[in-house]
Amino acid sequence: MAPDVLKEADSKRPAARPAAAEFLVSGNGVLHHLGFVVKSISAAADEFALSISARWDGEIIHDPIQQVRVSFFNPVGARNPVFELVEPASETSPVNDFLVKRRGGLHHACYEVDDLDAALENARRAGWAIASFPAPAVAFEGRRIAWIFSKQRLLIELLAR
């Protein structure tokens, strides 16, 4: 190949990811669910389940630590992700502003990680913002979760395995 062709091909390659952000793609971080904020889980659940070809067991979990109620929707096909509906438990809930400003919708992606503290440190080193430090989550039987924002303002929930 001519040198000019190589230069052109190299310029079309995507930029390398920062090493510190590898925790989401290295096999350590596995997509657990996608979370959507709604005004009322019970009002939205049946239509939501139908629209994403998922099963809903009717369980709504109140998490006073996170100040939300959540419910999980399991995919009919094993290759599809789990979805979560999140509703504010009060007007002071962290998701209430999102609901008011954006009227709900896709809120976050959740990744399950082996080492939550290391994942947070890697996110910090990559220049991501830590939105909340680890706390137990009722929906995950007390397993710790933390929240981070990517540089593009995507909200990521990290869930300890």
TAQUIVEN-V134959 format. One record per residue. RES is the residue in one letter. SS is DSSP state (~ for helix, > for strand, _ for the rest). PHI is phi in radians with two decimals (NA if undefined). Layout:
{{RES	SS	PHI} {RES	SS	PHI}}
//
This chain:
{{M	_	NA} {A	_	-1.25} {P	~	-0.96} {D	~	-1.13} {V	~	-1.17} {L	~	-1.10} {K	~	-1.05} {E	~	-1.13} {A	~	-1.11} {D	~	-1.11} {S	~	-1.23} {K	_	-1.58} {R	_	-1.25} {P	_	-1.16} {A	_	-1.12} {A	_	-1.17} {R	_	-1.25} {P	_	-1.10} {A	~	-0.99} {A	~	-1.19} {A	~	-1.57} {E	~	-1.11} {F	~	-1.06} {L	~	-1.50} {V	_	-2.15} {S	_	-1.49} {G	_	1.74} {N	_	-1.27} {G	_	-1.72} {V	>	-2.12} {L	>	-1.00} {H	>	-1.74} {H	>	-2.86} {L	>	-2.00} {G	>	-1.87} {F	>	-2.09} {V	>	-1.60} {V	_	-2.35} {K	_	-1.21} {S	_	-2.53} {I	~	-1.08} {S	~	-1.08} {A	~	-1.32} {A	~	-1.70} {A	~	-1.03} {D	~	-1.10} {E	~	-1.16} {F	~	-1.07} {A	~	-1.03} {L	~	-1.11} {S	~	-1.22} {I	_	-1.96} {S	_	0.92} {A	>	-2.24} {R	>	-1.84} {W	>	-2.12} {D	_	-1.54} {G	_	1.49} {E	_	-1.40} {I	_	-2.09} {I	>	-1.86} {H	>	-1.62} {D	>	-2.06} {P	_	-1.18} {I	_	-1.21} {Q	_	-1.50} {Q	_	1.07} {V	>	-2.45} {R	>	-2.02} {V	>	-2.34} {S	>	-2.58} {F	>	-1.91} {F	>	-2.11} {N	>	-1.58} {P	>	-1.18} {V	_	-1.19} {G	_	-1.67} {A	_	-1.12} {R	_	-1.43} {N	_	-1.60} {P	_	-1.38} {V	>	-1.38} {F	>	-2.03} {E	>	-2.21} {L	>	-1.76} {V	>	-2.20} {E	>	-2.19} {P	>	-1.15} {A	_	-1.53} {S	_	-2.83} {E	_	-1.23} {T	_	-1.66} {S	_	-1.06} {P	_	-1.04} {V	_	-1.57} {N	~	-1.11} {D	~	-1.06} {F	~	-1.05} {L	~	-1.13} {V	~	-1.19} {K	~	-1.29} {R	~	-1.94} {R	_	1.07} {G	_	1.59} {G	>	2.04} {L	>	-1.02} {H	>	-1.97} {H	>	-2.77} {A	>	-1.97} {C	>	-1.96} {Y	>	-2.02} {E	>	-1.55} {V	>	-2.24} {D	_	-1.20} {D	_	-2.25} {L	~	-1.07} {D	~	-1.13} {A	~	-1.17} {A	~	-1.10} {L	~	-1.12} {E	~	-1.14} {N	~	-1.11} {A	~	-1.11} {R	~	-1.06} {R	~	-1.12} {A	_	-1.40} {G	_	1.55} {W	_	-1.47} {A	>	-1.61} {I	>	-1.54} {A	>	-1.50} {S	>	-2.72} {F	>	-1.46} {P	>	-0.96} {A	>	-2.59} {P	>	-1.21} {A	_	-2.10} {V	~	-1.04} {A	~	-1.10} {F	~	-2.03} {E	_	0.94} {G	_	1.49} {R	_	-1.07} {R	>	-1.39} {I	>	-2.25} {A	>	-2.53} {W	>	-2.17} {I	>	-2.37} {F	>	-1.98} {S	_	-1.25} {K	_	-1.10} {Q	_	-1.60} {R	_	1.24} {L	_	-1.39} {L	>	-1.46} {I	>	-2.10} {E	>	-1.71} {L	>	-1.87} {L	>	-2.06} {A	>	-1.22} {R	_	-1.21}}
//
